[in-house]
């Protein structure tokens, strides 16, 4: 049968290795209680608006949904069969716990947080962000509380490539301090203040003066990639000699020095000067502005100079450091901050349910509580009670009947209240690509790292701590040259990491600067991380052509080592083969009308299902 006709017909009808122990019984009781609290608030609103509760979903649908949302891929056939065969009454909560403690959890959620924190492969001055990405992965593996993660990112300082100090990548991500401030506020508070960087905000209360007073907390914080001035004297002579002798050796000398010395300097002076073109009557160009928060309680600062004395000093003087950046981190991440908890709750609800709880992810306001304030307040309370434990908060959402209800396909005739469960939505690029792995191999999470992954820069940083000026010269002159400098260090780092497995069996999160981006994930809309929330889930022609040209279908049906191919091998009963294909791709059994497809070519069936909306959407 023609493949396109078969696709139309199918559209018309559509456990991982564990890293840690599951929650203790008392913690599971707390999770169940908090899940019921969500359901009770939702039920009260449904009764208020006269809307029926959505029906629950069956075990097949639940298994597929929670695999997609918790670890970012569809279940393998074996994982699906194991769950369906489980007769324990609490098997859903057990599966949720198992997934959130598995290797798949940090792999999947790394993609989300790396997009939010904009972990780029190459930045303005940051030559290698591997240490930054590894910091996020380690935070997820250790279930570091979100408020602690945010605080460390905002207040990070010191060497960029020192193992364990990857949080510095958040500041090194961009070279403009004022841009960094605006992006930090949007990232952690969901507040858009970037307009106030240049003028009073035309649609909100924030003024340019407000912006600069907030910027004063992190003033004089900067990325320096070269040795500090007191050390530069020791390197300058050899740098000049090498530059005149060999450009190639000079580049290696410069870059190897930067690996050792690149660092975030400064901890904030508590003062910022207004720009040279400041035009408002409440200040003058270059006037010193004392740090102040946008709202809430102002943290105490120990200024060493008064504003009057600082105004009398040269324009480039911002005062001595007083560690005011820590005060900014304290204020931003405080439970009392009306936007910090609300912003992360809004984000996680949107990621799991597909709807805006409060408002646009980067466009919240201090007093806004969304269309269902009681639900927002309940979720904020749960996040605080959980001490910003992201794993526990997600477990609460997944255990709720609200989450385990039928997904709603939004349309013009839909109900007014849509916070009573998930909506049907397109899979992200990473989830779609990682789901292909569940068809290629029975162990899709096998090569997800469980500990710090060394790269050439972090590896060389450790070695460079014992190197003096002459050692760097010898390294540059006797080394492999500019083209092979980084490659050699990467090869040495790989020896420390141990076997990583074949790249075709890597999950998207395993890719990085050296290994290159995942081309198919990019094609499917993976974020380039230039902007916050830069991923694109809208379909395009290249995506359609990739799927319809049958590259994946050919691989999993013709290659003997492919998981689905091996599952079908030796099975002669047409109905049994059909059942295996349906469970592998759609995560369910074929219905009565679909059982008539047994006469069709197996490869055509697989191709049609992979191109169906049922496969490409979370439901």
C-alpha atoms as one frame of an Amber mdcrd trajectory, in Angstrom:
protein
   0.000   0.000   0.000   1.152   3.530  -0.670   2.942   4.860   2.411   1.137
   8.175   2.417  -2.266   6.472   2.348  -1.152   4.254   5.202  -0.047   7.316
   7.157  -3.496   8.868   6.742  -5.124   5.654   7.986  -2.963   5.511  11.105
  -3.613   9.156  11.883  -7.331   8.553  11.646  -7.293   5.808  14.249  -3.089
   7.031  17.631  13.254   0.980  33.387  16.323   2.601  33.672  19.303   2.071
  35.860  18.679   3.538  39.295  21.076   6.120  40.783  19.602   6.430  44.270
  17.081   4.867  46.581  13.382   5.739  46.192  11.729   8.024  48.748  11.206
   6.639  52.234   7.657   5.736  53.170   7.155   8.891  55.215   8.363  11.036
  52.322   6.065   9.168  49.928   3.196   9.874  52.316   4.043  13.586  52.172
   4.169  13.451  48.369   0.781  11.725  48.216  -0.706  14.284  50.609   0.620
  17.204  48.555  -0.692  15.613  45.346  -4.141  15.338  46.932  -3.960  19.003
  47.899  -3.494  19.911  44.240  -6.423  17.710  43.247  -8.669  19.229  45.907
  -7.954  22.783  44.772  -8.567  21.821  41.135 -11.789  19.964  42.044 -13.081
  23.023  43.901 -12.547  25.226  40.849 -14.204  22.679  38.549 -17.248  22.629
  40.809 -17.265  26.424  40.914 -17.326  26.753  37.113 -19.632  23.762  36.585
 -17.095  21.745  34.624 -16.694  17.959  34.845 -13.392  16.446  35.909 -11.541
  14.852  33.048 -11.458  11.048  32.971  -8.320   9.277  34.106  -5.907   7.579
  31.723  -5.204   3.873  31.387  -1.952   2.170  32.345  -0.498   2.262  28.833
  -1.091   5.987  28.469   0.251   6.704  31.944   3.424   4.712  31.360   4.210
   6.520  28.113   3.375   9.933  29.543   5.451   9.659  32.697   8.450   8.252
  30.814   8.309  11.238  28.448   7.915  13.815  31.215  10.222  12.302  33.845
  13.132  10.992  31.762  12.486  12.371  28.283  11.871   9.323  26.119   9.255
   6.670  25.385   9.516   3.386  27.324  11.088   0.392  25.650   8.845  -2.611
  25.016  10.345  -4.425  28.004   9.834  -1.428  30.288   6.230  -1.086  29.150
   5.528  -4.807  29.592   7.089  -4.813  33.071   4.848  -1.963  34.190   1.683
  -3.471  32.725   2.441  -6.829  34.363   2.951  -5.238  37.793  -0.109  -6.021
  39.928   0.734  -3.837  42.933  -1.873  -1.150  43.629   0.776   1.557  44.076
   2.675   0.708  40.910   2.222   4.204  39.463   3.892   5.927  42.397   6.594
   3.248  42.371   7.316   3.909  38.693   7.421   7.674  39.258   9.932   7.204
  42.062  12.025   4.802  39.997  12.208   7.152  37.028  13.065  10.237  39.076
  15.934   8.339  40.728  17.264   6.976  37.428  20.011   8.091  35.053  17.354
   9.267  32.643  16.159  12.045  34.970  19.325  14.214  34.948  19.779  13.491
  31.247  16.320  14.753  30.315  16.075  17.657  32.723  19.593  18.821  31.888
  18.273  19.746  28.454  15.607  21.921  30.066  17.859  23.721  32.551  20.670
  24.093  30.012  18.217  25.953  27.777  17.089  28.197  30.630  20.658  28.864
  31.810  21.802  29.135  28.159  24.733  26.730  28.146  26.214  27.609  24.771
  28.908  25.618  23.061  30.810  28.853  22.325  30.258  32.199  24.047  31.593
  35.723  23.557  34.712  35.058  25.630  33.989  31.618  27.035  35.892  29.204
  24.828  34.581  25.993  26.331  31.406  25.641  28.451  31.888  21.985  29.322
  32.570  22.717  32.990  29.350  24.778  33.139  27.239  21.983  31.680  28.836
  19.422  33.974  28.010  21.596  36.978  24.318  21.512  36.041  24.402  17.749
  35.489  26.092  17.202  38.842  23.507  19.418  40.543  20.714  17.299  39.057
  22.416  14.008  39.897  22.789  15.135  43.521  19.316  16.704  43.568  20.710
  20.065  44.672  17.822  22.292  45.848  16.782  24.837  43.237  17.276  27.856
  45.500  20.829  26.697  46.188  21.464  26.184  42.466  20.219  29.677  41.688
  22.213  31.269  44.515  25.441  29.595  43.406  24.936  30.648  39.789  24.266
  34.288  40.686  27.183  34.494  43.129  29.761  32.292  41.356  33.354  33.491
  41.077  36.838  32.125  40.550  38.465  29.999  37.818  36.221  28.967  34.920
  37.787  25.583  34.340  38.394  24.464  37.899  36.492  21.167  38.298  33.391
  21.762  40.387  33.395  25.526  39.759  31.326  25.371  36.588  28.685  27.746
  37.972  31.005  30.536  36.814  29.824  29.737  33.297  26.546  31.517  34.055
  28.327  34.872  34.345  30.909  34.082  31.665  28.034  33.298  29.305  27.956
  36.941  28.128  30.397  39.817  28.268  27.926  42.672  28.920  27.207  43.041
  32.670  23.912  44.887  32.181  22.653  42.258  29.730  23.638  39.612  32.248
  21.602  41.330  34.945  18.489  41.557  32.756  18.798  37.888  31.811  19.355
  36.854  35.439  16.168  38.622  36.511  14.208  36.972  33.704  15.736  33.557
  34.447  15.109  33.456  38.187  12.221  35.884  38.696  10.383  35.581  35.377
  10.498  39.372  35.172  11.225  41.323  31.992  13.176  44.498  32.803  15.534
  44.708  29.814  13.718  47.763  28.404  14.704  49.727  31.521  18.369  49.229
  30.671  18.104  52.062  28.125  14.999  54.011  29.218  12.067  53.919  31.609
   9.964  50.846  30.865   7.083  51.923  28.585   4.638  49.274  29.840   5.735
  48.574  33.397   6.737  50.404  36.556  10.498  49.937  36.234  12.616  52.992
  35.518  16.122  53.206  34.129  17.246  54.367  37.547  15.693  51.228  39.098
  17.673  49.107  36.665  20.997  50.757  37.473  20.400  50.582  41.211  19.804
  46.841  40.880  22.904  46.545  38.678  24.945  48.149  41.470  24.874  44.860
  43.407  27.143  43.183  40.837  29.162  46.201  39.693  32.788  45.543  38.722
  32.112  41.825  38.366  33.727  40.696  35.138  35.240  37.819  33.199  38.986
  38.070  32.686  40.474  35.428  30.413  44.137  36.459  30.667  46.408  36.484
  33.727  45.869  39.339  36.157  48.158  42.360  35.846  50.420  41.270  38.707
  51.064  37.947  36.937  51.118  39.242  33.382  54.629  40.680  33.773  56.032
  37.191  34.098  54.405  36.045  30.873  54.719  39.161  28.694  58.328  38.695
  27.555  57.858  35.131  26.326  54.518  36.071  24.794  56.237  38.715  22.626
  59.068  36.363  21.662  56.686  33.609  20.588  54.446  35.997  18.669  57.404
  37.215  16.615  58.797  33.711  16.196  55.756  31.526  15.506  52.113  32.527
  15.388  51.124  28.905  15.959  53.194  28.604  19.145  51.951  31.984  20.372
  48.314  30.862  20.028  48.957  27.700  22.051  50.802  29.757  24.676  47.955
  32.260  24.933  45.164  29.688  25.037  46.877  27.371  27.512  47.478  30.330
  29.829  43.819  31.248  29.560  42.729  27.799  30.637  44.673  28.325  33.860
  43.784  31.964  34.479  40.300  32.592  33.011  38.114  33.548  35.953  35.206
  35.625  37.203  36.575  38.515  39.257  34.789  40.937  41.558  32.033  40.480
  44.097  30.178  43.765  43.739  30.805  47.263  45.096  27.200  48.228  45.779
  27.474  51.283  43.506  26.792  51.821  39.816  27.058  55.002  37.753  24.270
  56.201  35.496  25.082  56.139  31.757  26.609  59.098  29.962  23.345  59.822
  28.135  20.981  59.648  31.115  18.097  62.022  30.347  15.699  61.929  33.296
  15.343  64.561  36.014  15.944  62.145  38.903  19.655  61.794  38.177  22.649
  63.039  36.227  24.996  61.305  33.779  27.724  59.357  35.629  26.043  59.965
  38.987  26.733  57.180  41.491  23.696  55.044  42.296  23.551  53.092  45.533
  22.298  49.495  45.222  18.614  48.887  45.850  16.181  46.048  45.133  13.139
  46.318  42.882  10.743  45.315  45.664  10.748  43.681  49.072  13.248  44.077
  51.880  16.603  45.618  51.058  19.517  43.458  52.300  22.096  45.187  54.475
  25.295  46.337  52.739  28.530  47.466  54.351  29.508  50.397  52.124  33.065
  51.651  52.535  32.272  54.976  50.839  29.281  57.281  50.905  27.536  58.267
  47.702  28.716  61.856  48.171  32.365  60.812  48.417  32.076  58.486  45.430
  30.532  61.232  43.265  33.630  63.317  43.931  35.906  60.579  42.568  36.683
  59.884  38.875  33.863  58.461  36.752  35.500  55.057  36.444  35.569  54.595
  40.214  32.742  52.430  41.544  34.047  52.036  45.063  35.778  49.104  46.776
  34.324  45.566  46.708  31.876  44.794  49.530  30.488  41.399  48.412  27.180
  42.951  47.381  26.641  40.298  44.699  25.978  37.780  47.466  23.348  40.148
  48.837  21.718  40.170  45.393  21.702  36.360  45.357  20.226  36.337  48.873
  17.408  38.680  47.843  16.657  36.944  44.538  16.431  33.433  45.983  14.748
  34.218  49.303  11.463  32.366  49.974   9.990  35.776  50.813  10.732  37.065
  47.314   7.253  37.120  45.719   8.597  36.154  42.293  11.344  33.571  42.877
   9.176  30.621  43.907   6.279  31.686  41.716   8.553  31.796  38.674   9.965
  28.270  39.082   6.516  26.844  39.900   5.133  28.513  36.774   7.976  27.021
  34.728   7.653  23.470  36.011   3.872  23.468  35.650   4.243  24.674  32.069
   6.867  22.037  31.322   4.791  19.176  32.757   1.218  20.259  31.976   1.789
  22.462  28.928  -0.211  25.464  30.198   0.702  28.770  31.819  -0.092  28.618
  35.519   0.514  32.314  36.179   1.557  33.912  32.906   4.309  33.992  30.253
   7.500  32.341  31.492   9.524  35.527  31.177   6.753  38.061  31.624   5.435
  37.820  35.188   4.591  40.636  37.583   4.965  40.930  41.341   1.266  40.641
  42.231  -0.013  38.439  39.382  -1.248  34.995  40.479  -2.819  33.683  37.267
  -6.333  32.542  36.417  -6.479  30.225  39.451  -4.734  32.006  42.361  -5.581
  29.251  44.859  -3.758  26.664  42.736  -0.757  28.960  42.334  -0.638  29.552
  46.089  -0.891  25.813  46.765   1.969  24.988  44.399   4.133  27.755  45.864
   3.472  26.324  49.330   4.402  22.812  48.151   7.667  24.052  46.637   8.597
  25.804  49.875   7.561  22.812  52.008   9.747  20.637  49.779  12.692  22.981
  50.418  12.989  23.562  46.669  13.610  19.862  46.036  12.882  19.678  42.293
  12.713  15.897  42.332  10.080  15.894  45.065   8.060  18.689  43.470   7.919
  16.825  40.149   6.950  13.664  41.999   4.022  15.539  43.556   2.838  16.698
  40.138   3.188  13.235  38.592   1.321  11.575  41.489  -1.661  13.904  41.240
  -4.909  12.811  39.593  -4.746  16.131  37.788  -1.623  14.967  35.951  -3.000
  11.457  35.450  -6.100  12.698  33.633  -6.869  12.735  29.931  -4.875  15.282
  27.930  -6.888  18.102  26.423  -6.452  19.096  22.785  -6.814  22.871  22.831
  -9.166  24.387  20.272 -11.570  27.293  19.882 -14.408  25.330  21.489 -12.411
  24.170  24.503 -13.384  24.774  28.139 -12.575  28.019  29.914 -10.661  26.253
  32.689  -7.686  24.284  31.361  -5.548  23.857  34.504  -7.297  20.580  35.381
  -4.753  18.424  33.553  -2.188  18.287  30.749  -2.748  19.493  27.216  -1.738
  17.672  24.048   1.565  19.163  22.911   4.390  18.458  20.521   7.442  16.651
  21.868  10.602  18.707  22.239  13.515  18.044  19.905  15.544  16.231  22.554
  12.623  14.054  23.677  11.817  13.062  20.108  15.415  12.148  19.296  15.946
  10.320  22.598  12.737   8.375  21.964  14.306   7.014  18.789  16.881   5.353
  21.071  14.123   3.303  22.702  13.628   1.677  19.300  17.346   1.172  18.661
  18.407  -0.342  21.984  16.901  -1.901  25.094  19.221   0.253  27.272  18.704
   3.849  26.049  20.228   5.380  29.201  23.289   3.152  29.302  25.847   5.793
  28.328  24.504   8.646  30.439  27.366   9.600  32.757  26.906   9.117  36.495
  29.823  11.323  37.537  31.808  14.366  36.432  32.853  14.128  32.802  36.313
  15.531  32.173  36.999  17.596  29.088  40.264  18.929  27.704  39.996  22.233
  29.522  39.198  20.906  32.998  41.853  18.231  32.554  44.498  20.758  31.488
  43.469  23.175  34.255  44.491  20.618  36.867  47.799  19.986  35.138  48.477
  23.722  34.711  48.435  24.399  38.457  51.992  23.065  38.707  53.233  24.842
  35.558  55.364  28.001  35.659  56.264  30.416  32.861  58.941  28.189  31.330
  56.655  25.160  31.458  54.075  27.007  29.370  56.757  27.990  26.853  57.970
  24.392  26.583  54.399  23.155  26.243  53.783  25.597  23.381  57.064  25.033
  21.535  57.216  21.243  21.885  53.501  20.556  21.615  51.442  19.439  18.627
  50.555  22.965  17.521  47.421  25.047  17.482  45.273  22.649  15.431  45.909
  19.670  17.720  46.239  21.466  21.075  42.658  21.021  22.183  42.255  17.639
  20.507  45.227  16.229  22.435  43.836  17.441  25.740  40.407  16.056  24.891
  41.923  12.653  24.181  43.694  12.730  27.536  40.446  13.674  29.253  38.621
  10.780  27.605  41.086   8.381  29.192  39.950   9.652  32.599  36.263   9.276
  31.736  36.385   5.661  30.698  34.306   4.141  27.881  31.545   6.430  26.625
  30.093   3.991  24.108  29.195   4.589  20.445  27.858   8.082  19.710  24.826
   6.700  17.878  23.632   5.338  21.243  24.186   8.579  23.167  21.301  10.591
  24.489  21.217  14.219  23.355  22.469  15.451  26.735  25.743  13.560  26.199
  26.726  15.764  23.279  28.811  18.864  23.866  31.400  21.270  22.518  33.948
  18.681  21.414  31.505  16.005  20.330  29.470  18.472  18.290  25.791  19.211
  18.395  23.233  16.553  17.597  22.289  17.352  14.002  18.848  15.725  14.147
  18.007  17.493  17.429  18.958  20.804  15.828  16.757  19.951  12.870  13.859
  19.226  15.214  14.089  22.634  16.917  16.665  22.290  19.701  17.511  25.673
  21.222  20.728  27.385  20.152  20.684  28.885  23.666  21.197  32.424  22.472
  17.912  33.377  24.128  16.106  32.172  27.240  13.499  29.554  26.263  14.858
  29.482  22.720  13.624  26.005  21.731  11.203  25.773  18.822   8.484  23.109
  18.719   6.893  24.318  15.503   7.170  21.892  12.564   9.031  22.773   9.388
   9.706  21.249   5.990  13.195  19.803   6.770  11.761  17.946   9.794   8.967
  16.468   7.716  11.378  15.439   4.977  13.719  13.772   7.482  10.923  11.642
   8.934   9.172  10.908   5.667  12.367   9.918   3.877  12.481   6.933   6.210
  16.030   7.151   7.621  14.973   5.952  11.061  12.509   3.351   9.820  15.224
   1.871   7.569  17.672   1.686  10.475  15.382  -0.073  12.947  13.898  -2.532
  10.452  16.964  -3.574   8.458  19.874  -3.476  10.911  20.092  -6.760  12.856
  21.392  -5.080  16.023  18.414  -2.712  16.268  16.233  -3.449  19.306  12.883
  -3.451  17.485  14.325  -5.603  14.713  15.453  -8.182  17.289  12.076  -8.100
  19.029  10.328  -8.955  15.771  12.846 -11.579  14.726  11.361 -15.074  14.748
   7.786 -13.839  15.344   5.591 -15.212  12.557   2.111 -14.470  13.900   0.924
 -11.242  12.153  -1.161 -10.046  15.100   1.699 -10.563  17.525   4.073  -8.651
  15.252   1.539  -5.832  14.998   1.236  -5.707  18.779   5.021  -5.431  19.193
   5.220  -2.560  16.695   2.351  -0.653  18.331   3.762  -1.048  21.828   7.263
  -0.051  20.725   6.249   3.146  18.921   2.917   4.266  20.402   3.171   2.629
  23.817  -0.183   0.856  23.579  -1.984  -2.085  21.980  -3.605  -1.704  18.557
  -7.361  -1.181  18.649  -9.840  -3.291  16.686  -9.758  -1.145  13.559  -5.945
  -1.052  13.573  -5.680  -4.843  13.726  -6.681  -4.911  10.065  -3.228  -3.521
   9.228  -1.642  -6.958   9.604  -1.673  -7.381   5.836   0.496  -4.322   5.286
   4.243  -4.305   4.884   6.002  -4.090   8.254   8.409  -1.344   7.181   5.526
   0.738   5.844   3.656   0.372   9.134   6.656   1.498  11.162   7.214   4.431
   8.814   3.574   5.490   9.123   3.556   5.299  12.922   6.788   7.286  13.246
   5.207  10.005  11.102   1.929  10.006  13.005   0.877  12.784  15.353   0.296
  10.213  18.065   4.011   9.438  18.152   5.196  13.044  17.871   2.896  14.456
  20.544   2.627  14.062  24.305  -0.918  12.951  25.071
